[in-house]
Amino acid sequence: MKTKNKISAYILRGSTTALLFSCVIVALCSAINLPEQSPKARPPLQLRAQQKRVERINTVRLAWKGATSLNIDIYRNNVLIATQPNNPGVYIDSTGDTSRARYRYRVCEAGTQTCSNEVMARFTR
């Protein structure tokens, strides 16, 4: 009879240990599968362009919003053409060209790879 009690106590202790171990495993698995608490996503940097000829020179007015840095890098055809203060969020590019042309623009927070969408300006005649 004593042997049966010892076996029962061992099984009971073993079950408790197994149950505790199972609870720890479930808790760890639950913690791993929790959704990440990401920082508040900031709005994307958005760029718009308007084109016109000013005294026959191809001119593009760029306007952006959503930038958080103090300065903005301005790219035309993947070449940095200017760095200027973010505020007021406007840049006029007088290209110097007078003929047909296409220009691709993007702006980035200065010194970073945080960039806007790319916009195209086309001058057809």
Secondary structure, DSSP 8 states (H G I E B T S, - for coil): -HHHHHHHHHHHHHHHHHHHHHHHHHHHHHHHTS-----------EEEEEEEEETTEEEEEEEEE---SSEEEEEETTEEEEEEESTT-EEEEE----SSEEEEEEEEETTSS-B---EEEEE--
